[in-house]
Amino acid sequence: MILAIDASNIRSGGGLTHLKQLIIEGEPKQAEIDQVIIWSSQATLEQLPDKPWLLKKTHNLLNKTFIHTFIFQLLYITNFLKKDEVDLLFVPGGTFLGLFKPYVTMSQNMLPFEIDELKRFPSFKSRLKFYLLNFTQKYTFKNALGVIFLTRYAKKIIKSSIDINNSTIVSHGINLNFINEPKVQKDIKSYSYENPYKLLYVSTVTVYKHQWNIAKAVIRLRDEGYPITLELVGGKTKESFVKLEEVLAQDINNIITYRGLIPYEELASIYKNADGFIFGSSCENQPIILLEAMSAGLPIISSNMGPMPEVLGDEQFYFNPLDVDSIYTNLKLFLDNIEKREFNVKETYHKALKYTWKDCADNTFKFLSNFK
């Protein structure tokens, strides 16, 4: 069997990490796949390892804008795939507008399917992008022989609006660099203003991450005497950072630090330096950041929306990320309840260890081999 992968729209972030790990950990020949051909930009291909069974290909259009990649899909890729006698195409990016069949695709982005979430974007351009993705991904999923989902939550939401032929759930894995033994939990009274409880939130500052609500709740707790600080790590969008800046201006004790975007290689040490982790997103497919915090041995308090309860489990600390009072109340419980934090950190750490890139690669190629 000859498998092709259309990675034309994969250039960075979680999609690129997933693609790299498929190549690093994958053994497609065990699934009776003799050769894998990847089409992508030269920059993406250069970040992928070499394998005897892997053939990397690019095209001038793939090294330009995303509009050019759609043109490549529409006008060129089908002929190239037929020339190479490809048996099946895999589209991990979720959008395929070409004529080639059969193909299997993958869901890695929930924003196009959760309309209330994409409406949070004040920019018409941003909303339009996700509405277009809603159309193109629904089209892609409907015409695919199979769809790979990352979580039960994503599968349930998307299948409720689209008739999908065949599907499976294959979770992403975790980077082993983040693994750290569960932190010993201490009573909040053992901390002080000089040695505060360090709360960490890693995520891009954008409309569905709600860092400003988290910051408001933390400031309230500090005003009540809780020795707590909040470190925010991640890039930013201008429209959302304005909301965060308004809250930071009220932080008279300077307990909130915005670190900005940190190189991925340095993130593991950031996690290991924290005492606890907070996650306030209202829209996720599979929250890799949450898995990183789990594997780093941190106690976690999280948004109760999306797939977060599925990933963390039922008996954890949750809040409504849209409601500052909910964040405040539940964060206070989190800080005061050392016994539940102790249970939390051990439970989530062992859950995280089950997410391996080896399983992800093996299960992906196994599912693809069903369509030979």
Stockholm file with secondary structure:
# STOCKHOLM 1.0

chainA/1-372         MILAIDASNIRSGGGLTHLKQLIIEGEPKQAEIDQVIIWSSQATLEQLPDKPWLLKKTHNLLNKTFIHTFIFQLLYITNFLKKDEVDLLFVPGGTFLGLFKPYVTMSQNMLPFEIDELKRFPSFKSRLKFYLLNFTQKYTFKNALGVIFLTRYAKKIIKSSIDINNSTIVSHGINLNFINEPKVQKDIKSYSYENPYKLLYVSTVTVYKHQWNIAKAVIRLRDEGYPITLELVGGKTKESFVKLEEVLAQDINNIITYRGLIPYEELASIYKNADGFIFGSSCENQPIILLEAMSAGLPIISSNMGPMPEVLGDEQFYFNPLDVDSIYTNLKLFLDNIEKREFNVKETYHKALKYTWKDCADNTFKFLSNFK
#=GR chainA/1-372 SS CEEEEECTTCCSHHHHHHHHHHHHHCCGGGGTCCEEEEECCHHHHTTSCCCTTEEEECCGGGGSCHHHHHHHHHHTHHHHHHHTTCSEEEETTSCCCSSCCSEEEECCCCGGGCHHHHTTCCCHHHHHHHHHHHHHHHHHHHHCSEEEESSHHHHHHHHTTSCCSCEEECCCCCCGGGCCCCCCCCCGGGCCSSSCEEEEEESCBCTTTCHHHHHHHHHHHHHTTCCEEEEEESCBCHHHHHHHHHHHTTCTTCCEEEEECCCGGGHHHHHHTCSEEEECCSCCSSCHHHHHHHHTTCCEEEESSTTHHHHHCSSSEEECTTCHHHHHHHHHHHHHCHHHHHHHHHHHHHHHTTCCHHHHHHHHHHHHHTTC
#=GC SS_cons         CEEEEECTTCCSHHHHHHHHHHHHHCCGGGGTCCEEEEECCHHHHTTSCCCTTEEEECCGGGGSCHHHHHHHHHHTHHHHHHHTTCSEEEETTSCCCSSCCSEEEECCCCGGGCHHHHTTCCCHHHHHHHHHHHHHHHHHHHHCSEEEESSHHHHHHHHTTSCCSCEEECCCCCCGGGCCCCCCCCCGGGCCSSSCEEEEEESCBCTTTCHHHHHHHHHHHHHTTCCEEEEEESCBCHHHHHHHHHHHTTCTTCCEEEEECCCGGGHHHHHHTCSEEEECCSCCSSCHHHHHHHHTTCCEEEESSTTHHHHHCSSSEEECTTCHHHHHHHHHHHHHCHHHHHHHHHHHHHHHTTCCHHHHHHHHHHHHHTTC
//
